[in-house]
Amino acid sequence: MRASGGDEPGDTPDLRHAYLVLAVIGLTGFQTSMALSIIFVAYPDIRHAFPNSSPVELSWVLNVFSIVGAPTMVLGSAVSERVGRKRAMLLGVAGFTAASVLAALAPTPLWIIGARGLMALAASLMLPVSAAMILREFPASHRGVAMGTWSAAGGLAAALGPSLGGWLIDNGGWQWAFWINVPIGIVSLITGAIVLRDSHEDERRPWPDAFGALVLMLGVGALVFGLVRTREWGWADPRELGMLAFGASLIAVLIMRSRRHPEPIVRLELFSITPYRLGNAMMLFFSLSFFGFQFVSLQLLTGPWGYDLTKAGLLATPSFLCIAVMGPVSGRFTDRFGNWMLAPCGLVWVLSLAVFGLLLDGTPNMALWWIFVVVGGLGSGFVWGALFAMIMTSVPPADFSNGASLTQTLQRIGNALGVAVMVTVLSTTLTKGSVESFPKAFAVLAALGLVATVIGYGAARATDRPAARRLPHQPAATA
């Protein structure tokens, strides 16, 4: 069955099929989300497997997925509109699975980095169409729950990444961080071919700005490169200042180019929708805080606190499991009561980071850890589900794919920069194996989370004003 993109999503919903689609899309999201979380568990083992590689070089194993994925999301969305969303999804799953095999067979860090870049390109076919395919199956009254459940699938994958990943890597080596994607990919391909229905937009847009995508990739890459070189160069070094200025100038060039290009990589008019604009700003800063935390927590557990990967993975699991639990809850809550809980739950996340950092020392403190991961996990879990729901329900139906791709782009940028900042903060500590820089790292993460929370408060207030949800050319509803 081939659905036209001009049909209003959810006009005659078949909820049974809609939930089957949600399950299949959730499985594909499970694959990409696990790839994001499990690599943090694999990182210590990769570092030990390649002792002659510098921390700066190995940091690209973590960051390349986000650096390549961020600017190619919109291109992936454009490809899907031409080949069909179902075909794009299946091509993405197949490519992601094949690239995982290449990564597992890698003899050098450079090979892993290249394979992770290919995985990012494949994910750029999958992720932009995921939200569009889900939202087109559900009526408006169920979309918050659907987006929250989709977010929960990613949270469950993130939870299993450290625990299952830690056990697999402890027993089979870092290669299993990639082998695990193969069976998931095979099941996703079979079920996707059966369940998913193809769709595309009736009015095909021109190809987006490929040069703009390259500019964004180089800009984010330059910022990350400058940040991870800070310990070696120093903040006042002309090379450091030049690299950061180069990255920032490329981002500025992209914004100016997007104002003039007929099909820009960043559709600036979407940011005239207040909840979308503020929601994505919160997404960027919350991603900086959350993904930076993923890196820091596992370095703490396997470093100063001395746990092996299996135990460290199990200890990291509850915070991610809370995301899986809270995703559907937050989606249902926002469907019924709005987005006012975004800021309070963001504040819970901030306070948990700040208190943990203040009380942290070199001795493992399990009582402190469990309070932190459960309380902070519940707060962040609600934020993720509610934030995705708020952003995507503010977008006109015709812009679901493009709106989702921009949001995923900002999340990926936050992921890359968050890890880069934490590599910079912890660089000396990682070499010594001491706890001395970890309190500073948690303070920085709390500060980033606080910025996100303040923005979230403004975004939640904006959703109470119906005019804030309209693009400038959209008329107000009349009775």
C-alpha positions, 0 to 999 in steps of 0.5 A, a space after each residue: 500500500 502506498 500512502 500519499 504524503 498529501 493525506 492528513 495523517 490519522 484521518 482514518 487510523 487503524 490503531 492495531 496496525 499503527 502500533 505494529 508500525 510503532 513496534 517495528 520503528 521502535 526496533 530500528 531505533 533500538 538498533 541505533 540507540 544501542 549503538 550510541 550507548 554501547 560505544 561508551 562501554 566499549 571505549 575502555 576496551 578499545 583504548 586497551 586494545 590499541 595502546 599506541 593510539 592517543 586519547 584524541 585519536 580514540 575520541 573520534 571513535 565516539 564522535 564520528 557517528 554524531 559528526 557525520 550523522 548530524 549534517 546528513 539527516 536532512 539529506 537522508 530525509 530528501 532521499 526518503 521522499 524520492 525512493 519512498 520512506 519504507 525503502 529508505 528505512 530498509 536500505 538504512 537498516 541494511 547499511 547499518 547492519 553491514 557497516 557494523 560487520 565492518 566495524 567488528 572486523 576492524 584491525 585499527 582505530 581508523 577502520 573503526 572510525 570509518 565504519 562508524 561513519 558509514 553507520 551514521 550515514 545509514 542511520 541518516 536514512 532511518 531516523 528522519 523517516 521514523 517520526 514521519 512514519 509513526 505520526 502518519 499512522 496515529 491520530 493527533 490524540 495519540 501522537 504524544 503517547 506514540 512519540 513517548 513510546 518511541 523515545 522509550 524504545 531508545 531508552 531501553 536500548 540505551 539501558 541495555 547498551 551498558 549492561 548487555 554490552 558490558 557483559 558481551 565485551 567483557 567476555 568477547 571483546 570490544 567487537 561485540 559492541 558491533 556484532 550485536 547489531 547484526 541479529 537486530 538488523 536482520 529481524 528489523 529487515 524482515 518485520 519492516 518488509 512485512 509491516 511498514 507501508 510506503 509513503 512519500 510527499 506528493 510535491 517533491 522538493 528539490 535536493 537539499 543543499 549538499 554543500 551546506 551539509 558539508 559546511 555543517 560537518 566541517 564546522 562541527 568537526 572543527 569545534 570537536 577537534 579544537 575541544 579535544 586538543 585543549 589539553 595539548 594546545 591550551 585555551 590561549 594557543 593560537 591553534 586552539 582559538 583558530 580552530 574554534 573560530 573556524 568551526 564557529 565561522 562555518 556554522 555562521 556561514 551555514 546559517 547565512 547560506 540557509 537564508 538564501 538557498 531554495 532548499 537549505 540544509 536547515 529550514 530556518 522558517 521552522 524555527 519561527 514556530 516558538 515551541 519548535 525553536 525553544 524545544 530544539 534549543 533545549 534539545 541541544 543543551 540537554 544532549 550536551 549534558 546527557 551524553 556527556 554524562 554517559 561518557 563521564 559515568 562509565 569512565 568513573 565506574 571503570 577508572 577510579 571506582 575500579 569496576 570491570 565492564 560488566 559491573 560498570 554496565 549494570 550500574 549504569 543501566 538503571 538511569 537509562 532504564 528510567 528513560 524507557 519507563 518514563 517515555 510513554 508516561 511523559 507522552 501520555 502526560 503531555 497529551 492530557 496536561 501539556 508540557 509544564 513538567 518539562 522544567 521541573 523534571 529538568 531541574 531534578 536532573 540538574 540537582 542530581 548531577 550537582 549533588 552527586 558531583 559535590 559528594 563524590 570522592 575516590 571511594 565507591 559510594 553505592 548509596 549515593 550512586 543508586 539515589 543519583 541514577 534513579 532520581 536523575 534517570 526519572 527526571 531525564 526520562 520524562 524530559 526526553 519523552 516530553 521534549 520529543 513529543 512537544 517538538 514534533 507535535 508543533 510541526 505541520 504534517 507536511 514537515 514531519 520528516 524535515 522537522 524530525 531530521 533537524 531535531 535529530 541533527 541538533 541531538 547529534 551535535 549535542 552528543 558530539 560536543 558533550 563528549 568532546 567537552 568531557 574528554 577535555 575536562 577529564 583528559 588528565 584524570 583519565 591518564 592518572 586514573 584518579 577522581 580529581 577532575 570528576 567533580 568539575 565534570 559533573 558541575 559542567 554537566 549540571 550547568 549545561 542541564 540548567 541552561 536546558 531547563 531554563 529554555 524548557 520553561 520558556 518552551 512549555 509556556 509557549 505551548 500554551 499560546 496556539 499562535 506560537 505553533 503556526 508558521 507565519 503563513 498559516 492563518 489562525 483557525 476560524 469558527 
